[in-house]
Amino acid sequence: MKSIYVGAKQQLNNCIQLSSKECKDNHAHAYEIATITDSRLSSRTASATLDLNNDFNAMPYDTSQKRFRYDKLRGRWSLAVDFYFACTSHAFGSIVFSELPVYVLLFGGESIYSECHVFCLSFFTVYSICSYLIGMLLYAIPIFGIQTFLGQFSSSGIISVFRVAPIFKGIGYSILFHNLATLSYYAVLASIPLIYAANSLHTVIPWMSCDNAWNSINCSTHSYYDEEDEEQYPHATVEFFRAIIRSADSGTKDLWISWPMLCGVLAVWLLTIFIALKKITFIGKFLRCLGLIMMTTFGAIFVHLLIHVEFSWDSFISYMEPTVNNSKATIMAGVRAAILMPTWVLGPGWGTILTLASHNSFRRNSEKLIYWISGTHMLMTFMALICGRIALDNFEDHVGLFHYHVEEEHNMQFLYLCFAYLFGSFTSLPNFWSFLFFSMLFMAELSAVIIQMMTVLTAIFDEHESARSRKPLITILMITTLLLTSVYFCTKQGFAYLHLLPDIVTLTHLTLSILLLTITTWIYGRERFQCDLQFMLGKTISNFKIFLLRFVTPAFLVISVFQVLYLLQKEDPPSLLMIIIQSLVYVIAPIYMVYKVCRTTGSLRDRVKQCFAPHDWHPVDADNRRFYEEIMGTSEMLVIVDREHRQPT
């Protein structure tokens, strides 16, 4: 422990240095860290003021504020690698195999070739890929890092973590509500690959045959067609999706339930209950096993597809060529790639990374894991992009052209039509490869549901100590309620809205990310934030990274918000119910801010100052907390006095 203390203290010395310009002036205006080693948490005698421009001193806390009590039974990962597998388990989800990355590539801009065109692809050829990489660097990785730091430092969930600025704890409740709303429909997305995997076990794959009860008299199993014909008989693959998944048979009512979907949703929630009631060590092992299985499965599928199509370098070059030269489509495709795809790295809900990181040990070098996890997501996305292009080409070569012969009424049709036909048309072991692929999708979506449920439950039990003793009962009641709300999305009407939800959820993701950056790097303060990072990681954090978090990433997110609003305007408008549900996310936080100020004593100015000041913000481990107090000052906050507040000697 002594070596850790000495190393941390040496690293923390970097926090009190001014900029290089000021350092050259013999450190005339160096920061002073006021260390109060004899004070304890029960003492509230430090006097101070807090301004939003980060010029502050320590201030007494309202003794009526509830102390945070760490849940010693919440546990930690049994292995360090469990955090990696938990964060990459959803990298094999349906969105990476959807039409989004493939259509982005198809509309990727105009191709300009030279004589050495094999090696000299135009920038516009990979415009969409560059957009995706920019989104990863400026959005996904910084927000991933912020969430990891907050979770690992505080060892708490999405509500209690706002001890860093208690007035914003309402944002935690907004995130909780947002995740519950996401879970209500996400279980439906997880049930679809389960249905396809189960039907792959039939001797004759149902979507490759017209001998089913749902098939129409015009059903066809053709493997070739005339591109000039405007109308084609509906293929068996298309009819399977419309009848079993969408419940879109003529004559069905809007609230008609797809019974296969309902059974799939029930299976998803039963598995979620079983896993959610286990300890974090078991959940970590479970996600680790799923991650290894999915990686192995996808590797086998990817290699088999490359062999199946006789993939070569020329094939790769042709896949990188955009087939549609349309500048407007290029811009829109790039926008979607830069926003929606990087968002998936952070998980389908918000705060999942924060929750997973809260189970890390305090001294774990999570910075390296962030890059490994992001790299894994990018690799899986590029591999899935090639698979999607293979599936699309195969479908359009044998069944029909999307948006021409096959009217795409739902954005999930691309995934479940193209890949279902691709694996079903294999001459050798079609059932086996179909089962492998859709089982992999199901495991990824199930992992996403479990992790979202962990995020919700952890937030509740961390914040409300009285609920910890009733964890099994609360878990079962909450999942049962979510199961009942999921039934709506099993209907024809509810399923029709699923293709609008990703854009709506992305807008909420971006807004919450902007607020998180503002709270941590501006309100809490750059100096304190940087010092906390260096104390936890035991190494220097460059000013460039902090600059990126404070200026570049927020600017990118603000631009992205307007882009998503534009995309929503172009799409079909969401239902009034969905607008109301998403609006509640933005209403909860301001209501809590008013409530918090009213509950605090003193003048209005003092109340605001107290509500903005960190409360019980320290490591939960006793040794790390003691070192933090000795190095940083009080356990509540780091006191930094700059030259404007320095008293003359």
Order of alpha helices (4+ residues) and beta strands (2+ residues): alpha-alpha-beta-alpha-alpha-alpha-alpha-alpha-alpha-alpha-alpha-alpha-alpha-alpha-alpha-alpha-alpha-alpha-alpha-alpha-alpha-alpha-alpha-alpha-alpha-alpha-beta
